């Protein structure tokens, strides 16, 4: 019987290859960064920067030429990488998944072309709690430089609950320092379509955003292994099974990304209070976000906690 994720990818192989991703690549050296990892990025298998790739290069060929890859369905589905196979492991449903510039790609890897500047991330993980993770933060500064997934570069808008706050200014300066043109506005002050939105503020306010409200329903809905409480006073941190391992209260921060339907991803720089939002804004950088699906910041620590957390439920 076909695994659910396999069926999804096989169906995508039948889709027409989308040629030409549009103009508007951001600054950079034109290299493509390939990351291969296990267990939600916790174990690095390979990290490589590649240049001089052919224009016809696909995500699948890129993986196959840099690892020992076994495939099925006429080369369209990854069965194993360097001897690590999908299927069942210790009673868990596991498989290889990939992201392009921090977004889950809509097509199979054999049908997805690689563009200059792309960050391709393959990860072997437990998908029992979330077979669909629409966006991750671990490819930062993507998707802001070259666009999410297979889309062209999109306008970037930082929306803040308090537009004059230090976290709002810090997030905007971080993006501007990367060469990203940034528009700044009040949260929910205007409707913006086909825009990458970074929303800064306490969770009690951010939960009014429909795409972010999914976080309260768990990773099966949002792909994020953190569940803020509806009152905004607590954030539950989950393990790969979707079970609460730790709960954070006052001063807790969260940096996460998700998407609703086929819309561009929305990033949340949030927390339980103003101190938590400040902690999240301080973690909004490549060093803290690298190879993480999402990160939480415990009160007073300043260190990013990779989500999902390891370990079992308390």
C-alpha positions as CSV (number, residue, x, y, z in Angstrom):
1,X,0.0,0.0,0.0
2,X,1.4,3.4,-0.9
3,X,2.4,5.7,1.9
4,X,0.3,8.9,2.0
5,X,3.3,11.2,1.3
6,X,4.4,8.9,-1.6
7,X,1.0,9.2,-3.2
8,X,1.2,13.0,-2.9
9,X,4.6,13.1,-4.6
10,X,3.7,10.6,-7.3
11,X,0.7,12.8,-8.2
12,X,2.9,15.8,-8.4
13,X,5.2,14.0,-10.9
14,X,2.3,14.0,-13.4
15,X,2.1,17.8,-13.2
16,X,3.5,19.9,-16.1
17,X,7.0,21.3,-15.4
18,X,6.8,25.0,-14.8
19,X,9.4,26.7,-16.8
20,X,11.0,30.1,-16.1
21,X,10.5,31.4,-12.6
22,X,10.6,35.1,-13.4
23,X,13.1,37.8,-12.9
24,X,14.0,39.5,-9.7
25,X,16.7,37.5,-8.0
26,X,18.2,39.1,-5.0
27,X,21.9,39.8,-4.2
28,X,24.3,37.0,-3.9
29,X,27.1,35.1,-5.6
30,X,24.8,32.9,-7.8
31,X,25.8,29.8,-5.9
32,X,23.2,27.1,-4.9
33,X,23.4,25.8,-1.3
34,X,22.5,22.2,-0.7
35,X,21.7,21.0,2.8
36,X,20.9,17.4,3.7
37,X,20.0,16.5,7.3
38,X,18.1,14.2,9.5
39,X,15.5,14.6,12.3
40,X,14.3,18.1,11.6
41,X,17.7,19.4,10.9
42,X,19.4,18.2,14.1
43,X,21.8,15.9,12.3
44,X,23.8,17.3,9.4
45,X,24.5,14.9,6.6
46,X,25.8,17.3,4.0
47,X,26.3,21.1,3.6
48,X,27.6,22.2,0.2
49,X,27.8,25.4,-1.9
50,X,27.7,24.7,-5.6
51,X,28.3,26.9,-8.7
52,X,28.3,26.4,-12.4
53,X,25.2,24.2,-12.5
54,X,23.4,23.7,-15.8
55,X,20.2,25.7,-16.4
56,X,18.4,22.4,-16.7
57,X,19.5,21.2,-13.2
58,X,16.7,19.8,-11.1
59,X,16.4,19.3,-7.3
60,X,16.5,15.6,-7.8
61,X,19.6,15.6,-10.0
62,X,21.3,18.0,-7.6
63,X,20.7,15.5,-4.7
64,X,21.7,12.5,-6.7
65,X,25.0,14.0,-7.9
66,X,26.1,14.9,-4.4
67,X,24.8,11.8,-2.4
68,X,24.2,8.1,-2.9
69,X,20.5,8.3,-3.7
70,X,18.0,5.5,-4.4
71,X,14.8,6.4,-6.1
72,X,11.5,4.8,-7.3
73,X,8.6,5.8,-9.6
74,X,11.0,6.4,-12.6
75,X,13.4,8.4,-10.5
76,X,10.7,10.8,-9.2
77,X,10.6,9.7,-5.5
78,X,13.5,9.4,-3.0
79,X,13.6,6.1,-1.3
80,X,17.0,6.6,0.5
81,X,19.9,8.9,0.8
82,X,23.3,7.6,1.9
83,X,21.6,4.4,3.1
84,X,18.9,6.2,5.2
85,X,15.5,5.0,3.9
86,X,12.0,6.2,4.3
87,X,9.1,4.0,5.5
88,X,9.0,2.9,9.1
89,X,11.6,3.5,11.8
90,X,11.0,2.5,15.4
91,X,7.3,2.6,14.9
92,X,7.5,6.0,13.3
93,X,6.5,7.0,9.8
94,X,9.6,8.6,8.2
95,X,10.5,10.0,4.8
96,X,12.7,12.4,2.9
97,X,11.2,15.9,2.4
98,X,12.6,18.9,0.7
99,X,12.3,22.7,0.8
100,X,13.3,25.4,-1.7
101,X,14.2,28.6,0.0
102,X,12.3,27.6,3.1
103,X,9.1,26.5,1.4
104,X,7.7,23.1,0.7
105,X,7.8,22.9,-3.1
106,X,4.6,22.1,-5.0
107,X,6.1,19.7,-7.5
108,X,8.2,16.5,-7.2
109,X,11.9,17.0,-7.0
110,X,12.5,15.7,-10.6
111,X,10.2,18.5,-11.9
112,X,11.6,21.3,-9.8
113,X,14.4,23.3,-11.5
114,X,17.2,24.9,-9.5
115,X,17.8,28.6,-9.8
116,X,20.9,30.6,-9.0
117,X,20.9,31.5,-5.3
118,X,18.4,28.8,-4.2
119,X,18.8,27.1,-0.9
120,X,17.7,23.4,-1.3
121,X,17.2,21.6,2.0
122,X,16.5,17.8,2.2
123,X,15.5,16.5,5.6
124,X,14.6,13.0,6.8
125,X,12.0,13.2,9.5
126,X,9.0,11.8,11.3
127,X,5.9,12.9,9.6
128,X,3.3,11.3,12.0
129,X,2.2,14.7,13.5
130,X,2.6,16.7,10.3
131,X,2.8,15.3,6.8
132,X,2.7,18.9,5.4
133,X,5.1,21.6,6.6
134,X,4.4,24.6,4.3
135,X,7.3,26.7,5.5
136,X,10.4,26.7,7.7
137,X,12.8,29.4,9.0
138,X,16.0,27.4,8.6
139,X,16.9,28.6,5.2
140,X,17.2,32.3,6.3
141,X,17.9,34.8,4.7
142,X,15.6,33.0,2.2
143,X,12.9,33.4,1.1
144,X,13.5,37.1,1.3
145,X,16.4,37.2,-1.2
146,X,15.1,34.9,-4.0
147,X,11.5,34.1,-3.3
148,X,9.7,31.2,-1.6
149,X,9.8,27.8,-3.3
150,X,9.6,28.0,-7.0
151,X,8.2,31.5,-7.1
152,X,10.0,34.6,-8.2
153,X,11.2,37.1,-5.6
154,X,8.3,38.8,-3.9
155,X,7.9,42.2,-2.2
156,X,8.6,42.1,1.6
157,X,6.5,43.8,4.1
158,X,7.2,44.0,7.9
159,X,3.9,44.5,9.7
160,X,4.2,45.5,13.4
161,X,1.6,45.8,16.1
162,X,3.7,48.6,17.5
163,X,5.5,50.2,14.6
164,X,7.9,52.3,16.7
165,X,8.9,49.4,18.9
166,X,12.5,48.2,19.1
167,X,11.7,44.7,17.8
168,X,9.9,46.2,14.7
169,X,12.9,48.3,13.9
170,X,15.4,45.5,14.5
171,X,13.6,43.1,12.2
172,X,13.4,45.7,9.5
173,X,17.1,46.6,9.8
174,X,18.1,42.9,9.7
175,X,16.4,42.5,6.3
176,X,17.6,45.9,5.0
177,X,21.2,44.9,5.9
178,X,20.8,41.9,3.6
179,X,19.9,44.1,0.7
180,X,16.2,43.3,0.9
181,X,13.9,46.2,0.1
182,X,11.4,46.4,3.0
183,X,8.1,48.2,3.4
184,X,7.0,48.8,7.0
185,X,3.4,49.2,8.1
186,X,1.0,48.6,10.9
187,X,-0.4,45.0,11.4
188,X,-3.5,44.5,9.3
189,X,-3.6,48.1,8.2
190,X,-3.8,47.0,4.5
191,X,-4.4,44.0,2.4
192,X,-1.3,42.7,0.6
193,X,-1.4,39.9,-1.9
194,X,1.6,38.1,-3.3
195,X,3.8,39.6,-0.6
196,X,6.1,38.0,1.9
197,X,4.9,39.3,5.3
198,X,6.9,39.3,8.5
199,X,4.6,40.1,11.4
200,X,6.0,41.4,14.7
201,X,4.1,41.6,17.9
202,X,2.7,39.7,20.9
203,X,0.7,36.6,20.1
204,X,-2.5,37.9,21.6
205,X,-2.6,40.3,18.7
206,X,-1.0,38.2,15.9
207,X,-3.6,35.4,16.4
208,X,-6.0,37.7,14.5
209,X,-4.1,36.8,11.3
210,X,-5.9,33.7,9.8
211,X,-2.7,32.0,8.6
212,X,-1.0,32.4,12.0
213,X,-4.0,31.3,13.9
214,X,-3.3,27.8,12.6
215,X,-0.5,27.5,15.1
216,X,-3.0,27.1,17.9
217,X,-4.3,23.9,16.2
218,X,-0.9,22.2,16.3
219,X,1.6,21.0,13.6
220,X,-1.0,19.0,11.7
221,X,-2.6,22.3,10.7
222,X,0.4,24.7,10.6
223,X,3.5,22.6,10.3
224,X,4.9,24.4,13.3
225,X,5.8,22.4,16.4
226,X,4.7,25.1,18.9
227,X,1.2,25.9,20.1
228,X,0.6,29.3,21.5
229,X,-2.3,29.5,23.9
230,X,-5.3,31.6,22.8
231,X,-4.7,34.0,25.7
232,X,-1.2,34.6,24.5
233,X,0.3,34.0,27.9
234,X,1.9,30.6,27.2
235,X,3.6,28.8,24.3
236,X,3.7,25.0,24.4
237,X,6.7,23.4,22.7
238,X,6.1,20.0,21.0
239,X,8.2,17.0,20.1
240,X,8.1,15.2,16.7
241,X,5.0,13.3,17.9
242,X,3.1,16.5,18.4
243,X,3.2,16.1,22.2
244,X,4.0,18.9,24.6
245,X,7.4,18.6,26.1
246,X,7.9,22.1,27.6
247,X,5.7,25.1,28.2
248,X,7.1,28.7,28.3
249,X,5.4,31.6,30.0
250,X,6.4,35.3,30.5
251,X,9.3,36.4,28.4
252,X,9.0,33.6,25.8
253,X,9.7,34.2,22.1
254,X,8.9,32.4,18.9
255,X,10.1,32.7,15.3
256,X,8.0,30.6,13.0
257,X,6.7,30.5,9.4
258,X,3.6,28.9,7.9
259,X,1.3,29.4,5.0
260,X,-2.5,29.1,4.3
261,X,-3.5,27.3,1.1
262,X,-1.3,28.3,-1.8
263,X,-0.5,31.8,-0.4
264,X,3.1,32.9,0.3
265,X,4.5,32.1,3.7
266,X,3.9,34.4,6.6
267,X,6.6,34.7,9.3
268,X,5.8,35.4,12.9
269,X,8.2,37.2,15.2
270,X,6.2,36.9,18.4
271,X,6.1,36.2,22.1
272,X,4.0,36.0,25.2
273,X,4.8,39.7,26.0
274,X,7.0,42.6,24.9
275,X,10.1,40.8,26.3
276,X,9.3,37.7,24.4
277,X,8.8,39.7,21.1
278,X,12.2,41.3,21.7
279,X,13.8,37.9,22.3
280,X,12.3,36.6,19.0
281,X,13.5,39.7,17.1
282,X,17.0,39.1,18.4
283,X,16.9,35.5,17.1
284,X,15.9,36.7,13.6
285,X,19.2,36.0,12.0
286,X,21.0,33.3,10.1
287,X,23.1,32.1,13.0
288,X,20.1,31.4,15.2
289,X,17.7,30.1,12.6
290,X,20.0,27.9,10.5
291,X,18.6,24.4,9.8
292,X,15.7,24.8,12.2
293,X,12.0,24.3,11.3
294,X,11.1,27.0,13.9
295,X,12.7,28.3,17.0
296,X,11.5,29.3,20.5
297,X,13.5,31.5,22.9
298,X,13.2,30.6,26.6
299,X,12.8,33.6,29.0
300,X,16.1,35.1,29.9
301,X,18.2,32.7,27.8
302,X,18.6,34.4,24.4
303,X,19.4,31.0,22.9
304,X,17.2,29.5,20.2
305,X,15.5,26.2,21.0
306,X,15.1,24.1,17.8
307,X,11.5,22.9,17.2
308,X,10.3,20.3,17.5
309,X,12.0,19.5,20.7
310,X,13.8,16.2,21.2
311,X,12.4,13.8,23.8
312,X,9.1,12.5,25.0
313,X,6.1,14.2,26.6
314,X,6.1,15.1,30.2
